[in-house]
Amino acid sequence: MMREHYFTFGKFVSQVHLQKELPRADDIFQDNRASRSILISDIHTEAIARSIGQNYDIPHCVLPGGEAAKGWPAVERILAAAKAGGLGRDGLFIAVGGGVVSDLAAFAASIYMRGCKLCIVSTTLLGMVDAALGGKTGFDLFGIKNLAGTFYPAGHIYLSLDALTTLPRREWKSGMAELIKTALLEDGGEMEERLKVLGPAFEAGDLLLGHDGALFELVSASVRLKGRIVEADPEESGTERALLNLGHTFAHALESSAGFGTLSHGEAVAWGLVRSGELGHHMGITPLERAREIKDLVLSFGYEIATPHPKMGDWDVFLQALRGDKKQWAGKLRFVIPTAHGAQVVQDDLIEERLLYPLINGEYML
Ligand SMILES: NC(=O)c1ccc[n+]([C@@H]2O[C@H](COP(=O)([O-])OP(=O)(O)OC[C@H]3O[C@@H](n4cnc5c(N)ncnc54)[C@H](O)[C@@H]3O)[C@@H](O)[C@H]2O)c1
């Protein structure tokens, strides 16, 4: 079980190694020629990083786990570890973890000596299908998520299904929503067909490790699709890459109004996907049958789809978060709306705020 994908993002090339087993340091050094290296993990991926680095004396920077650690102090710790390890410009940062570790390590790699070598061993489902690929790096600053960052794609990305054996269910659920999102962007519906089979098992508590063949194909298809979208728009200057935000405007507003951390990002994204279908239907873009298929798929994985969401807080906070996005796009609300075979970005006066109140209050539920 092994597959490789290659992508070109502007001047960068990323090679993705999708496999069952974790890579060994020997494999990593063969792929990434570097004089010195450091391992970067968090406390929950420390053991995985140690197993990768066994037999070698590689300096290891262990960060606290989770989003709370995604700030400048963590970046500084990585830079300090690199300096203490004597890494030069041809030094290699080996990030072992989920999106938090990979975003932090990739940012640090992008500025260490004006850019050193970087590889990512992704250990969460979300990391595998989203965060590890595409070159976005960053950390949270002044209370704003990913306020600071760079584009710096990793040269090699290792996605090993064995890393997921210790992943908690909540984290599986977070990544699964991104996998569903990517499936909805795929023209052809293969991913969606696979997901339809897996949904009920997942809802019943199965973490899909017993379905590794299907999981392998899903991660592979997701990587291929995200990679192609980013290749077309590496620095998000057009609307192509924005398609990856399907469901995310609603998700972000729900997370804000519920209070960050109340819901996992994936739970919010899943809810947002259903709302995008409903909004699209009422705008005459998403066929009714398609909006219902999206709702049924999300529901089959056991996500809460009711609206208003039981954890949703103040309506004004919700609307303000939507308007926060609006500020970014020349004063217009911008949503990604599902179509019969994918999605499109809608960013104009078609979306009026008067549409949103009944939508969120369940009047458009299908
Ligand atoms: N760069 C991008 O394009 C991109 C895309 C999407 C998300 N992100 C970022 O990714 C982050 C979220 O990523 P995430 O969901 O992977 O979160 P995460 O890295 O915080 O991991 C979630 C939790 O699982 C633990 N963990 C990780 N791997 C584990 C394993 N194998 N076994 C047991 N525990 C494990 C972590 O320590 C953490 O507590 C956010 O900060 C988000 O901004 C970046």
The ligand as a Gaussian input file, in Angstrom:
#p B3LYP/6-31G(d) Opt

LIG

0 1
 N       -1.886000      24.995000       6.299000
 C       -3.099000      24.708000       5.883000
 O       -3.408000      24.715000       4.691000
 C       -4.139000      24.323000       6.896000
 C       -5.351000      23.775000       6.473000
 C       -6.266000      23.390000       7.433000
 C       -5.989000      23.578000       8.771000
 N       -4.810000      24.134000       9.143000
 C       -4.490000      24.323000      10.560000
 O       -4.422000      23.038000      11.151000
 C       -4.733000      23.156000      12.530000
 C       -5.641000      22.020000      12.909000
 O       -4.984000      20.815000      12.610000
 P       -5.312000      19.473000      13.387000
 O       -6.777000      19.256000      13.416000
 O       -4.446000      18.411000      12.821000
 O       -4.944000      19.876000      14.877000
 P       -3.723000      19.549000      15.863000
 O       -2.438000      19.573000      15.167000
 O       -3.907000      20.435000      17.031000
 O       -4.045000      18.061000      16.308000
 C       -5.202000      17.800000      17.053000
 C       -4.858000      17.105000      18.389000
 O       -4.499000      15.757000      18.121000
 C       -3.222000      15.466000      18.683000
 N       -2.611000      14.488000      17.794000
 C       -2.081000      14.704000      16.569000
 N       -1.752000      13.546000      16.001000
 C       -2.056000      12.584000      16.888000
 C       -1.951000      11.162000      16.851000
 N       -1.522000      10.502000      15.773000
 N       -2.363000      10.491000      17.953000
 C       -2.868000      11.133000      19.034000
 N       -3.007000      12.462000      19.120000
 C       -2.612000      13.171000      18.039000
 C       -2.527000      16.797000      18.752000
 O       -1.527000      16.792000      19.728000
 C       -3.678000      17.725000      19.131000
 O       -3.914000      17.646000      20.501000
 C       -5.333000      24.532000      12.744000
 O       -4.414000      25.332000      13.434000
 C       -5.551000      25.052000      11.324000
 O       -5.384000      26.454000      11.239000
 C       -3.884000      24.503000       8.252000

